[in-house]
Amino acid sequence: MRKMRRGPRILGRLLLLLALISSGACAAERPQLLAGFASENFTEIDNAVVALAASGYEMAPALLSALADRRLFYDPMDKHIFLKGENGKSIDALSGAELSALPAGLKPVRINNRVRATIDAALGSLALMAPDPSKRREAAELVFKSRSATSLHAVETARSREADPSVRRVLDEARAAIIIGTADAAQEDRLDAIKVVRDRGDQDAMALLRSIGADAPASVKSAAEVAAASVENRLALWAIVQNAWYGLSLGSVLLLAAIGLAVTFGVMGVINMAHGEMVMLGAYTTFVIQEAMRARGSNEVGLALAVAIPAAFIVSGVAGIIIERCVIRFLYGRPLETLLATFGISLILQQAVRTVFGSTNREVDTPAFMSGALQVGGMQVTLNRLAILVFAVAAFIALQLVLRFTSFGLRTRAVTQNRRMASSMGIRINTIDALTFGLGSGIAGLAGVALSQIDNVSPNLGQGYIIDSFLIVVFGGVGNLWGTLIGALTIGMTNKFLEPFAGAVLGKIALLVFVILFIQKRPRGLFALRGRAVEA
């Protein structure tokens, strides 16, 4: 019985709160408002919570939050109230002045479950009137999820004053959620509320529509079932779109990792097992630049990322040229020895990084413009993944321009199609090989910069992408950049659509089997390069 009487009592107090919330309390009335907290009686404290929330006192939210966290104290002698802030500072609740320390002999203000319920309701009502639209929207979302009948009047009052359309829409949804669960609400009002919740169209809306009690009128239950089915169908469509976005996002990451491999493998036919370590070097370059700027007192994460892009390209590119000049140039035409040599180089690079940076993961901060997500209908688009997609497209276009409209690109394409003929025409094959290997390694370094924004930087970072990169290059067509693009997007999409049905491991296996069967049918991949040497 006590629980049944609690709701009407809180509702009555909230009505008083909302009636007085805009009137404010003068400084002379504040001692009387706060004196109710200096009591051992829970009823007096409960009444003091309602009165304080209704007073309009600017410190009311802070005082109520402190009371809920047991950070509110009173002096038994003069009934003075003090607040211990979250930062450890002490505050005089009456004047708002900061104190060096709490006075001696204070007692904590007592609360129980009834007082805590009143505090929560009061804080929610105050948040609906907050000056910040984002806080009002957040408070309205909490009301939608709680569907507490005691918040109905607060929601309607806030709704009548709200000027922001997005906040008003959430308030409408919160009001509808409360009305749907109110048994004594008018049938027409409940039907209109069902339409509002149906238009919201998310998982919370579907759960609410399916939770209507068996005692509801037949028309209400029927409307709720139809609306829930509509929301379910809409969510299924959005789930397909969401998976497509995940596949596109994964494909952009794989494109960055594979595009450099496509250049080196296509020009020189070198199976570079150290390509993943070039990705790792780019990621660690990003980490080092960010730490160096932080040590100089700069917290410009966006600037550090902008500096890391060319730096990672140079570091990985130079490392690639050194590897090609010192090891690979002696092994051309011997694929097995090249594979073993580059595998050994990958192990050396991993151990070198462990020696310098340790084996623990390193975290790279994300700039503010890449943090958060966009809600597009029923789909969520994370900004860091969106930025990586744009970055991958830009890198692909830049590489195409280099290969199509520069002297280096012309010589590279000539070597790709026929190495002997290119050499007889005066092209320095050794120089092209070194620069091409450096270009491919530099692009892998750019992939490391991108991966540092979505993954922890570790010595094994590149190993998770090397197998997929080889699959993409072979599937798309060795040395063909457009084939690499199509292959990356195809494998990324297929992977994400298989995961919900087969799981991550079985999905990978099924994808590998598909690529093997495809290569049996088309050994040169989707888009084979043309040229006398290639066709021979």
C-alpha positions in Angstrom: 0.0 0.0 0.0 2.9 2.3 0.8 4.3 1.9 -2.8 0.8 2.5 -4.3 0.5 5.8 -2.4 4.0 6.9 -3.3 3.3 7.7 -7.0 0.4 10.1 -6.4 2.3 11.8 -3.6 5.3 12.4 -5.9 3.0 13.5 -8.7 1.3 16.1 -6.5 4.6 17.5 -5.4 5.8 17.7 -9.0 2.7 19.7 -9.9 3.6 22.1 -7.2 7.2 22.2 -8.5 6.1 23.0 -12.1 3.6 25.6 -10.9 6.4 27.5 -9.0 9.5 26.7 -11.1 9.4 30.0 -13.1 8.6 32.2 -10.1 12.0 31.8 -8.4 12.9 32.3 -4.7 14.3 35.5 -3.2 17.4 35.4 -1.1 15.4 35.9 2.1 13.5 32.7 1.5 16.5 30.5 0.9 17.3 29.8 4.6 13.8 28.4 5.0 14.1 26.3 1.9 17.4 24.8 3.0 16.4 24.4 6.7 14.3 21.4 5.8 17.4 19.4 5.0 18.8 19.8 8.5 16.4 17.2 9.9 16.3 13.6 10.9 12.7 13.3 9.5 12.5 11.8 6.0 9.2 13.5 5.4 10.6 16.9 6.1 13.6 16.2 3.8 11.3 14.9 1.1 9.3 18.2 1.3 12.5 20.2 1.2 13.5 18.5 -2.0 10.2 19.5 -3.7 10.4 23.0 -2.3 14.0 23.5 -3.4 13.3 22.2 -6.9 10.3 24.6 -7.2 12.2 27.6 -5.9 14.2 28.4 -9.0 17.4 28.7 -7.0 20.3 28.3 -9.5 22.1 25.9 -7.2 19.1 23.5 -6.9 20.4 20.9 -9.5 23.8 20.8 -7.8 22.3 20.5 -4.3 19.9 17.8 -5.4 22.7 15.8 -7.1 24.9 16.2 -4.0 22.0 14.9 -1.9 21.6 11.9 -4.1 25.4 11.2 -3.9 25.4 11.8 -0.1 27.6 14.9 -0.4 25.2 17.3 1.4 25.9 18.1 5.0 24.3 20.3 7.7 25.3 21.9 11.0 23.1 20.6 13.9 23.7 23.8 15.8 22.6 26.5 13.3 21.0 24.3 10.5 23.4 25.6 7.9 23.8 23.5 4.8 27.1 22.7 3.1 27.9 21.0 -0.2 31.0 18.9 -0.9 31.7 19.3 -4.7 32.8 16.4 -6.9 36.1 18.1 -7.2 36.6 18.0 -3.5 35.9 21.7 -2.9 33.4 22.8 -0.2 30.6 25.2 -0.9 28.2 27.2 1.3 24.8 26.2 0.0 23.2 29.5 1.0 25.6 31.9 -0.6 27.4 29.7 -3.1 30.8 30.8 -1.7 33.6 28.3 -1.9 35.2 27.2 1.4 38.7 26.0 2.1 37.3 23.0 4.1 34.0 21.8 5.6 33.4 23.0 9.2 33.8 20.5 12.0 30.8 18.7 13.5 28.7 18.4 10.4 26.2 15.6 9.8 25.2 14.1 6.4 21.7 14.8 5.2 19.8 11.5 5.3 17.9 9.9 2.4 15.9 6.8 1.8 14.2 5.2 -1.2 11.3 7.6 -1.0 13.5 10.6 -0.9 15.7 9.3 -3.7 12.6 8.8 -5.9 11.6 12.4 -5.3 15.1 13.6 -6.1 15.1 11.7 -9.4 11.8 13.1 -10.4 12.8 16.6 -9.4 16.1 16.4 -11.3 14.3 15.1 -14.4 11.8 18.0 -14.3 14.6 20.5 -13.9 16.5 19.0 -16.8 13.5 19.3 -19.1 13.7 23.1 -18.4 17.5 23.3 -18.8 18.8 26.1 -21.1 21.0 23.7 -23.1 18.9 21.9 -25.8 21.1 18.8 -25.7 20.4 18.4 -22.0 16.7 18.9 -22.6 16.8 16.3 -25.3 18.7 13.9 -23.1 16.2 14.3 -20.3 13.3 13.7 -22.7 15.0 10.5 -23.9 15.3 9.3 -20.3 11.6 10.0 -19.8 10.7 8.0 -22.9 12.6 5.0 -21.7 11.3 5.2 -18.1 7.7 6.0 -19.1 7.0 7.2 -15.6 3.4 8.6 -15.2 4.7 11.1 -12.6 6.6 12.9 -15.4 3.6 13.5 -17.7 2.8 16.9 -16.4 6.5 17.9 -16.5 6.7 16.7 -20.1 3.6 18.6 -21.2 4.8 21.8 -19.5 8.2 21.6 -21.2 6.5 20.7 -24.5 4.4 23.8 -24.4 7.5 26.0 -23.9 9.9 24.2 -26.3 11.0 26.1 -29.4 13.6 23.6 -30.7 11.9 21.3 -33.2 14.2 18.3 -32.5 13.7 18.5 -28.7 10.0 19.0 -29.1 9.8 15.8 -31.2 11.5 13.8 -28.5 9.1 15.4 -25.9 6.2 14.3 -28.1 7.6 10.8 -28.1 8.1 10.8 -24.3 4.5 12.0 -23.8 3.2 9.3 -26.2 5.2 6.6 -24.4 3.6 7.6 -21.1 0.1 7.8 -22.5 0.4 4.3 -24.1 1.1 2.8 -20.7 -1.6 4.7 -18.9 -4.6 2.4 -18.6 -7.1 5.2 -17.8 -6.0 7.4 -20.8 -8.6 8.0 -23.5 -8.7 5.5 -26.3 -8.2 8.1 -29.0 -5.2 9.5 -27.1 -3.6 6.1 -26.9 -4.1 5.4 -30.6 -2.5 8.8 -31.5 0.4 8.0 -29.1 0.9 4.7 -30.9 1.3 6.5 -34.2 3.9 8.9 -32.7 5.9 5.9 -31.3 5.6 4.1 -34.6 7.1 7.0 -36.5 10.0 6.9 -34.1 10.8 3.5 -35.5 13.7 2.2 -33.3 14.2 -0.8 -31.1 12.9 1.1 -28.0 9.7 2.0 -29.9 9.1 -1.6 -31.0 9.7 -2.9 -27.4 7.2 -0.3 -26.1 4.6 -1.3 -28.7 4.9 -4.9 -27.8 4.6 -4.3 -24.1 1.0 -3.1 -24.1 -0.9 -5.1 -21.5 -3.5 -7.7 -22.2 -6.1 -5.5 -20.4 -5.9 -2.8 -23.1 -8.9 -2.3 -25.5 -8.9 -4.5 -28.6 -8.5 -1.5 -30.9 -5.4 -0.4 -29.0 -3.8 -3.8 -29.0 -4.5 -4.2 -32.7 -3.1 -0.8 -33.6 0.0 -1.6 -31.5 0.6 -5.0 -33.2 0.3 -3.4 -36.7 2.6 -0.6 -35.6 5.1 -3.0 -34.1 5.2 -5.1 -37.3 5.7 -1.9 -39.4 8.7 -0.9 -37.1 10.1 -4.4 -37.4 10.0 -4.3 -41.2 11.6 -0.9 -41.2 14.4 -2.0 -38.8 15.1 -5.0 -41.0 15.6 -2.8 -44.0 17.8 -0.4 -42.1 19.8 -3.4 -40.8 20.6 -4.3 -44.5 21.7 -0.7 -45.1 23.8 -0.7 -41.9 25.5 -3.9 -42.9 26.2 -2.3 -46.3 27.8 0.7 -44.5 29.9 -1.7 -42.4 31.0 -3.5 -45.5 31.9 -0.2 -47.3 33.8 0.9 -44.2 35.8 -2.4 -44.0 36.4 -2.2 -47.7 37.9 1.3 -47.5 40.3 0.0 -44.8 41.2 -3.0 -46.9 41.7 -0.8 -49.9 44.3 1.3 -48.2 46.1 -1.8 -47.0 45.9 -3.6 -50.4 46.5 -0.7 -52.9 50.2 -0.5 -52.1 50.6 -4.2 -52.3 48.9 -4.1 -55.7 51.5 -1.7 -57.0 54.6 -3.7 -55.8 53.1 -7.1 -56.7 51.9 -5.9 -60.1 55.2 -4.2 -61.1 57.8 -6.6 -59.7 55.8 -9.8 -58.9 57.2 -9.7 -55.4 55.3 -11.5 -52.7 56.0 -9.0 -49.9 55.2 -10.6 -46.5 56.5 -7.5 -44.8 53.8 -5.3 -46.2 51.8 -5.5 -43.0 54.8 -4.1 -41.1 54.8 -1.1 -43.4 51.3 -0.5 -42.2 52.5 -0.9 -38.6 55.3 1.7 -39.2 52.8 4.2 -40.4 50.7 3.7 -37.3 53.7 4.1 -34.9 54.8 7.2 -36.8 51.4 8.7 -36.0 51.8 7.7 -32.4 55.3 9.2 -32.1 54.3 12.5 -33.7 51.3 12.9 -31.4 53.4 12.1 -28.3 56.1 14.6 -29.5 53.6 17.4 -30.0 52.1 16.6 -26.6 55.5 16.8 -25.0 55.9 20.3 -26.5 52.7 21.4 -24.8 50.5 21.1 -27.9 47.2 19.3 -27.7 46.2 19.9 -31.3 45.2 16.3 -32.2 44.0 17.3 -35.6 47.3 19.1 -36.4 49.3 16.0 -35.3 47.2 13.8 -37.6 47.8 16.2 -40.5 51.5 16.1 -39.9 51.5 12.3 -39.5 50.1 11.7 -43.0 53.1 12.8 -45.0 55.5 11.7 -42.3 54.1 8.1 -42.3 54.3 8.0 -46.1 58.0 9.1 -46.0 59.0 6.7 -43.1 57.3 3.6 -44.6 58.4 4.6 -48.2 62.1 5.0 -47.1 61.9 1.7 -45.2 60.5 0.0 -48.4 63.3 1.4 -50.6 65.9 0.2 -48.1 64.4 -3.3 -48.1 64.2 -3.4 -51.9 67.8 -2.2 -52.3 69.3 -4.4 -49.6 67.4 -7.6 -50.0 64.8 -8.0 -52.7 66.8 -6.8 -55.7 69.0 -9.9 -55.3 66.0 -12.3 -55.4 64.0 -11.2 -58.5 62.6 -14.3 -60.3 62.9 -16.4 -57.2 59.4 -16.1 -55.6 59.9 -18.7 -52.8 63.1 -17.1 -51.6 61.5 -13.6 -51.8 58.6 -14.8 -49.7 60.9 -16.3 -47.0 63.1 -13.2 -47.0 60.3 -10.7 -46.6 58.7 -13.0 -43.9 62.0 -12.8 -42.0 62.1 -9.0 -42.5 58.6 -8.8 -41.0 59.7 -10.7 -37.9 62.7 -8.4 -37.5 60.6 -5.3 -37.8 58.1 -6.5 -35.3 60.8 -7.3 -32.8 62.5 -4.0 -33.3 59.3 -2.2 -32.6 58.7 -4.3 -29.5 62.2 -3.4 -28.3 61.7 0.4 -28.8 58.0 0.8 -27.9 57.3 -2.3 -25.9 54.7 -5.0 -26.6 51.7 -3.2 -25.1 49.1 -1.5 -27.2 49.5 2.2 -27.8 46.5 4.5 -28.1 46.3 7.4 -30.6 43.8 10.1 -29.9 41.1 10.9 -32.4 40.4 14.5 -33.4 37.2 16.1 -32.3 35.9 16.3 -35.9 36.3 12.5 -36.3 34.6 11.7 -33.0 30.9 10.7 -32.5 28.4 9.5 -35.0 25.7 10.6 -37.4 22.2 9.1 -37.1 20.9 8.6 -40.7 17.4 7.2 -40.4 17.8 3.9 -38.6 21.5 3.7 -39.4 24.5 5.0 -37.4 27.5 6.4 -39.3 30.6 6.8 -37.2 32.6 9.9 -38.2 36.0 8.2 -37.9 35.0 5.5 -40.4 33.5 8.1 -42.7 36.8 10.0 -42.6 38.7 6.9 -43.4 36.4 6.2 -46.4 37.0 9.7 -47.8 40.8 9.3 -47.1 40.9 6.0 -48.9 39.1 7.4 -52.0 41.5 10.4 -52.0 44.5 8.1 -51.8 43.2 6.0 -54.6 42.6 9.0 -56.9 46.0 10.5 -56.1 47.7 7.2 -57.0 45.8 7.0 -60.2 46.8 10.6 -61.1 50.5 9.8 -60.4 50.4 6.7 -62.5 48.5 8.2 -65.4 49.9 11.8 -65.7 53.5 11.7 -64.5 56.7 10.5 -66.1 57.3 8.1 -63.2 53.8 6.7 -63.8 54.4 6.2 -67.5 57.7 4.3 -66.8 56.1 2.2 -64.1 53.3 1.2 -66.5 55.8 0.3 -69.1 57.8 -1.9 -66.7 54.6 -3.5 -65.6 53.6 -4.5 -69.2 57.0 -5.6 -70.5 60.2 -5.3 -68.4 62.6 -6.2 -71.2 61.1 -3.8 -73.7 61.1 -1.0 -71.2 64.8 -1.7 -70.4 65.7 -1.7 -74.1 63.9 1.7 -74.4 66.3 3.2 -71.8 64.1 3.0 -68.7 66.2 2.3 -65.6 64.5 -0.8 -64.3 66.4 -0.9 -61.0 65.4 2.7 -60.2 61.7 2.1 -61.1 61.7 -1.0 -58.9 63.1 0.8 -55.9 60.8 3.8 -56.3 57.7 1.6 -56.9 58.4 -0.5 -53.9 58.9 2.7 -51.9 55.6 4.1 -53.3 53.7 0.9 -52.3 55.2 0.9 -48.9 54.4 4.6 -48.4 50.8 4.0 -49.2 50.8 1.1 -46.6 52.1 3.7 -44.2 49.0 5.9 -45.0 46.9 2.8 -44.2 48.6 2.7 -40.8 47.6 6.3 -40.1 44.0 5.5 -40.8 44.1 2.3 -38.7 45.5 4.2 -35.8 42.1 6.0 -35.6 40.0 2.9 -35.2 42.4 0.3 -33.6 45.1 0.2 -31.0 48.6 0.5 -32.3 50.6 -2.6 -31.7 53.5 -4.6 -33.3 51.0 -7.0 -34.8 48.7 -4.4 -36.3 49.5 -5.1 -39.9 49.2 -8.9 -39.6 45.4 -8.8 -39.4 45.2 -7.2 -42.9 48.0 -8.9 -44.9 46.0 -12.0 -45.9 42.9 -10.0 -46.9 45.2 -7.7 -48.9 46.6 -10.6 -50.9 43.1 -11.9 -51.5 42.0 -8.6 -52.8 45.0 -8.2 -55.1 44.6 -11.7 -56.6 40.8 -11.4 -56.8 40.8 -8.0 -58.5 43.6 -8.7 -60.9 47.3 -8.4 -60.2 48.6 -4.9 -60.7 45.2 -3.5 -61.7 44.1 -0.6 -59.3 40.5 -0.6 -60.4 40.4 -4.3 -59.8 41.9 -3.7 -56.3 39.1 -1.2 -55.6 36.3 -3.5 -56.7 38.0 -6.5 -54.9 38.3 -4.5 -51.6 34.6 -3.4 -51.7 33.4 -6.8 -52.7 35.3 -8.7 -50.0 34.4 -6.1 -47.4 30.7 -6.2 -48.2 30.6 -10.0 -48.5 32.4 -10.4 -45.2 30.0 -8.2 -43.3 26.9 -9.8 -44.8 28.2 -13.3 -44.1 29.1 -12.6 -40.4 25.5 -12.4 -39.1 24.7 -15.9 -40.6 27.9 -17.8 -40.4 29.9 -16.0 -37.8 33.3 -14.2 -38.2 35.5 -17.3 -38.5 33.2 -19.4 -40.8 32.5 -16.2 -42.9 36.3 -15.8 -43.4 36.6 -19.5 -44.4 33.7 -19.2 -46.8 35.1 -16.1 -48.4 38.5 -17.8 -48.8 36.9 -20.8 -50.5 35.0 -18.5 -52.8 38.2 -16.7 -53.9 40.0 -19.9 -54.5 37.2 -21.3 -56.7 37.0 -17.9 -58.5 40.8 -18.0 -59.2 40.5 -21.5 -60.6 38.0 -20.1 -63.1 39.8 -16.8 -63.8 43.5 -17.1 -62.8 44.1 -13.4 -63.7 41.3 -12.1 -61.5 38.5 -9.8 -62.4 40.5 -7.3 -64.4 43.7 -8.7 -66.0 46.5 -6.4 -67.1 47.2 -6.3 -70.9 50.6 -6.3 -72.5 52.9 -8.6 -74.4 54.8 -9.9 -71.4 51.7 -10.2 -69.3 49.7 -12.0 -71.9 52.6 -14.3 -72.6 
